[in-house]
Amino acid sequence: MAARTASRSAQEPAQPDPALMHALGAAVGLPAFGPAALALLAATVTRDMEWVLIYRRTGAPEVVLHRVVAEAGSGIDRARIRELYDGGYFRFDPFYRYWREGGAAGLTTLRQACAGSGPGDRAYMTEFMPMTGTADDIALMLDLDGEHALALCLERRRRYSAAELARITALEPLLSGLARSHGRYAMPTRERARQSHAPLDFEAAVAGFLPDRLTGREREIVRLALAGFANEAIARRLTVATGTVKNHRKRIHAKLDITSERELFSLFLGHLSGLDASELFSSP
């Protein structure tokens, strides 16, 4: 009987903490609203890293809060991840793209955001997520005014269960209602984005990357590598042997004076952001 009761409790949504609910209500219209909403949400599930962002339909996202949960330990380099994101990697953010392309408010899993997976999404999952040390990423997007969404993002080294997603979903009506009130107070006076950044046009970005330093075949291999394809998949697409792809990649690394896929991706990020992105991954 005790085991059955414990199992049933695990499936039931947790009751919101009254103190956290009070803090959230008091923060409507104030800069503290996003962190207060995250605190209420995060109390229902464990996570290793958390974000509060404002996504725009027509502008770049804004990071309101980004931190590593203390229990996650020192394996996550928060400063590097934030520098990477602000330096241009937000263009790969599948939740940002999802909102920009007309996605609906509500709980969105990484799999849902990447349902129409393209090269940018594959790059996010094969390059950026391993850098963060996380295996799962979910976002509760709260519509503020039709143009802006307050995104509460939770990342973790293990996947979220259906029961955990249900607990988050149970809080959505409360958070959504308060978010709309917050939007009426806060968004009319909020400074709008000064630049409009479209989601990454991956093919155009790759076309302008190192145009004079690689052969046509090497550039095609770089394009596929940046899109997240492994050597075997690249070989199948190009109808060549896997060893041929490996040899090409060795020559590419030699030409670019790099030693790994990670450094190649860093160079590409530097191309997008105008920064020396390879410095983001140099050893301390």
C-alpha positions as CSV (number, residue, x, y, z in Angstrom):
1,M,0.0,0.0,0.0
2,A,2.8,2.4,0.9
3,A,4.5,1.8,-2.5
4,R,1.2,2.3,-4.3
5,T,0.7,5.6,-2.5
6,A,4.2,6.8,-3.2
7,S,3.8,5.9,-6.9
8,R,0.5,7.8,-7.1
9,S,2.1,10.8,-5.4
10,A,4.9,10.9,-7.9
11,Q,2.4,11.2,-10.7
12,E,0.4,14.0,-9.0
13,P,1.3,17.7,-9.6
14,A,3.1,19.3,-6.6
15,Q,1.2,22.0,-4.9
16,P,2.8,25.4,-5.5
17,D,4.7,26.9,-2.5
18,P,2.5,29.7,-1.1
19,A,5.5,31.8,-0.4
20,L,6.8,31.5,-4.0
21,M,3.3,32.3,-5.3
22,H,3.1,35.4,-3.1
23,A,6.6,36.5,-4.4
24,L,5.5,35.9,-8.0
25,G,2.3,38.0,-7.6
26,A,4.2,40.8,-6.0
27,A,6.6,40.9,-8.9
28,V,4.0,41.5,-11.6
29,G,5.2,44.5,-13.6
30,L,8.7,44.4,-12.1
31,P,12.0,43.1,-13.4
32,A,11.9,40.4,-10.7
33,F,8.9,38.7,-12.4
34,G,10.9,36.4,-14.6
35,P,13.2,35.1,-11.8
36,A,10.2,34.7,-9.5
37,A,8.3,32.7,-12.2
38,L,11.4,30.5,-12.6
39,A,11.6,29.9,-8.8
40,L,8.0,28.7,-8.7
41,L,8.5,26.4,-11.7
42,A,11.9,25.1,-10.7
43,A,10.6,24.1,-7.2
44,T,8.7,21.2,-9.0
45,V,11.6,19.5,-10.7
46,T,15.3,19.1,-10.4
47,R,17.6,20.8,-12.9
48,D,21.3,21.5,-13.5
49,M,21.1,24.8,-15.3
50,E,18.3,27.4,-15.7
51,W,17.6,30.4,-17.9
52,V,15.0,33.2,-18.1
53,L,14.9,34.7,-21.6
54,I,12.7,37.0,-23.5
55,Y,12.1,35.8,-27.0
56,R,10.9,38.3,-29.6
57,R,9.1,37.5,-32.9
58,T,11.2,40.2,-34.6
59,G,14.4,40.7,-32.6
60,A,17.2,39.0,-30.8
61,P,16.5,37.2,-27.5
62,E,17.4,38.8,-24.2
63,V,18.9,36.8,-21.3
64,V,17.3,37.9,-18.0
65,L,18.9,35.2,-15.9
66,H,21.3,32.3,-16.4
67,R,22.8,30.2,-13.7
68,V,24.0,26.8,-12.8
69,V,22.3,25.1,-9.8
70,A,24.7,24.7,-7.0
71,E,24.1,20.9,-6.7
72,A,25.2,20.5,-10.4
73,G,28.8,20.9,-9.3
74,S,31.6,22.5,-11.2
75,G,31.4,20.5,-14.4
76,I,29.3,23.2,-16.2
77,D,31.2,26.3,-17.3
78,R,28.4,28.9,-17.0
79,A,30.6,31.9,-18.1
80,R,31.7,30.2,-21.3
81,I,28.2,29.1,-22.1
82,R,26.8,32.6,-21.6
83,E,29.6,34.2,-23.7
84,L,29.0,31.7,-26.4
85,Y,25.3,32.3,-26.5
86,D,25.5,36.1,-26.4
87,G,28.3,36.0,-29.0
88,G,25.9,34.7,-31.6
89,Y,24.9,31.2,-30.7
90,F,21.4,32.3,-29.9
91,R,20.9,32.0,-33.6
92,F,21.1,28.2,-33.2
93,D,18.7,28.2,-30.2
94,P,15.8,25.9,-31.3
95,F,13.4,27.5,-28.8
96,Y,14.1,30.9,-30.1
97,R,13.6,29.7,-33.7
98,Y,10.4,28.0,-32.6
99,W,9.0,31.3,-31.2
100,R,10.2,33.4,-34.1
101,E,8.5,31.0,-36.6
102,G,5.1,31.3,-34.9
103,G,5.3,28.7,-32.2
104,A,2.6,28.6,-29.5
105,A,3.1,29.5,-25.9
106,G,3.2,26.6,-23.4
107,L,5.6,23.8,-22.4
108,T,7.9,22.9,-25.2
109,T,10.4,20.1,-25.2
110,L,13.6,20.1,-27.1
111,R,12.2,17.3,-29.4
112,Q,9.1,19.4,-30.1
113,A,11.2,22.5,-30.9
114,C,13.4,20.5,-33.3
115,A,10.4,18.7,-34.9
116,G,11.3,20.3,-38.2
117,S,15.0,19.6,-37.6
118,G,17.4,21.4,-39.9
119,P,21.2,21.9,-39.8
120,G,21.0,24.5,-37.1
121,D,19.0,22.2,-34.8
122,R,21.4,19.3,-35.4
123,A,24.3,21.6,-34.6
124,Y,22.6,22.7,-31.4
125,M,22.1,19.1,-30.3
126,T,25.5,17.7,-31.4
127,E,27.7,20.6,-30.6
128,F,26.2,23.1,-28.1
129,M,24.5,20.7,-25.7
130,P,27.5,18.5,-25.2
131,M,29.5,21.7,-24.3
132,T,26.9,22.5,-21.6
133,G,27.0,19.0,-20.3
134,T,23.3,18.6,-20.5
135,A,21.1,15.9,-22.1
136,D,17.7,17.5,-21.9
137,D,16.3,21.0,-22.3
138,I,12.7,22.1,-21.8
139,A,11.1,25.6,-22.0
140,L,7.9,26.9,-20.6
141,M,7.1,29.9,-22.9
142,L,4.7,32.4,-21.5
143,D,3.1,34.8,-23.9
144,L,3.5,38.4,-22.7
145,D,1.9,40.4,-25.4
146,G,1.8,38.4,-28.6
147,E,5.2,39.7,-29.6
148,H,7.3,38.6,-26.6
149,A,7.5,35.3,-24.7
150,L,9.0,34.9,-21.3
151,A,10.9,31.6,-21.6
152,L,11.7,29.6,-18.5
153,C,14.3,27.0,-19.6
154,L,15.5,24.1,-17.5
155,E,18.5,21.9,-18.5
156,R,19.6,18.7,-17.0
157,R,22.1,15.8,-17.5
158,R,19.2,13.3,-17.6
159,R,15.9,13.3,-19.4
160,Y,12.7,14.7,-17.9
161,S,10.1,12.1,-17.2
162,A,6.4,12.3,-18.2
163,A,5.5,12.8,-14.5
164,E,7.8,15.8,-14.2
165,L,6.5,17.4,-17.4
166,A,3.0,16.9,-16.0
167,R,3.9,18.8,-12.9
168,I,5.2,21.7,-15.0
169,T,2.1,21.7,-17.2
170,A,-0.1,21.9,-14.1
171,L,1.5,25.3,-13.2
172,E,1.1,26.7,-16.7
173,P,-2.4,28.3,-16.3
174,L,-1.3,30.2,-13.2
175,L,2.0,31.3,-14.7
176,S,0.3,32.2,-18.1
177,G,-2.3,34.4,-16.4
178,L,0.2,36.3,-14.3
179,A,2.5,36.6,-17.3
180,R,-0.2,38.3,-19.4
181,S,-0.8,40.8,-16.5
182,H,2.9,41.3,-16.3
183,G,3.1,42.0,-20.0
184,R,0.4,44.7,-19.8
185,Y,2.4,46.5,-17.2
186,A,5.9,45.9,-18.3
187,M,6.1,45.5,-22.0
188,P,4.7,48.9,-23.2
189,T,7.6,50.7,-21.5
190,R,10.3,48.1,-22.2
191,E,13.0,49.0,-24.6
192,R,12.5,47.2,-27.9
193,A,15.4,45.4,-29.6
194,R,17.5,47.8,-31.6
195,Q,18.4,45.3,-34.2
196,S,16.3,42.6,-35.9
197,H,18.2,39.3,-36.0
198,A,16.6,36.6,-38.1
199,P,17.2,33.0,-37.1
200,L,20.3,31.6,-38.7
201,D,20.3,31.0,-42.4
202,F,22.6,28.1,-42.1
203,E,23.4,27.6,-45.8
204,A,24.1,31.3,-46.3
205,A,26.3,31.4,-43.2
206,V,28.4,28.4,-44.3
207,A,28.7,29.8,-47.8
208,G,30.5,32.8,-46.4
209,F,32.7,30.8,-44.1
210,L,36.4,30.6,-45.2
211,P,35.6,30.9,-48.9
212,D,39.2,31.0,-50.1
213,R,40.9,28.5,-47.9
214,L,39.3,25.2,-48.8
215,T,38.6,23.2,-51.9
216,G,35.0,22.6,-53.0
217,R,34.9,19.0,-51.6
218,E,36.5,20.2,-48.3
219,R,33.9,23.0,-48.0
220,E,31.1,20.4,-48.5
221,I,32.5,18.2,-45.8
222,V,32.8,21.3,-43.5
223,R,29.1,22.1,-44.2
224,L,28.0,18.6,-43.3
225,A,30.2,18.5,-40.2
226,L,28.9,21.8,-38.9
227,A,25.3,20.5,-39.5
228,G,26.1,17.7,-37.1
229,F,26.8,14.8,-39.4
230,A,29.4,12.2,-38.3
231,N,32.0,10.8,-40.7
232,E,29.9,7.8,-41.7
233,A,26.9,9.9,-42.5
234,I,29.0,12.3,-44.5
235,A,30.5,9.4,-46.5
236,R,27.0,8.1,-47.3
237,R,25.8,11.5,-48.5
238,L,28.9,12.0,-50.7
239,T,29.0,8.4,-51.8
240,V,32.7,8.0,-50.8
241,A,34.5,5.8,-48.2
242,T,34.5,6.8,-44.6
243,G,38.3,6.8,-44.7
244,T,38.2,9.3,-47.5
245,V,36.2,11.7,-45.4
246,K,38.6,11.2,-42.5
247,N,41.6,12.1,-44.7
248,H,39.8,15.2,-46.0
249,R,39.1,16.2,-42.4
250,K,42.7,15.8,-41.5
251,R,43.7,18.1,-44.3
252,I,41.0,20.6,-43.3
253,H,42.3,20.7,-39.7
254,A,45.9,21.2,-41.0
255,K,44.9,24.1,-43.3
256,L,42.9,25.8,-40.5
257,D,45.5,25.0,-37.8
258,I,43.0,23.2,-35.6
259,T,42.9,19.8,-34.0
260,S,39.2,19.0,-33.3
261,E,35.6,19.4,-34.4
262,R,35.0,21.6,-31.5
263,E,37.6,24.1,-32.7
264,L,36.1,24.0,-36.2
265,F,32.7,24.9,-34.7
266,S,34.4,27.7,-32.7
267,L,35.8,29.2,-35.9
268,F,32.4,29.1,-37.4
269,L,30.9,30.8,-34.4
270,G,33.6,33.5,-34.7
271,H,32.6,34.0,-38.3
272,L,28.9,34.5,-37.3
273,S,29.6,36.8,-34.4
274,G,32.7,38.7,-35.5
275,L,34.6,37.4,-32.5
276,D,37.6,35.1,-32.1
277,A,35.3,32.3,-30.9
278,S,38.2,29.8,-30.6
279,E,39.2,31.7,-27.5
280,L,36.0,30.5,-25.9
281,F,37.3,27.0,-25.8
282,S,41.0,27.5,-25.1
283,S,42.3,25.9,-22.0
284,P,42.7,28.1,-18.9
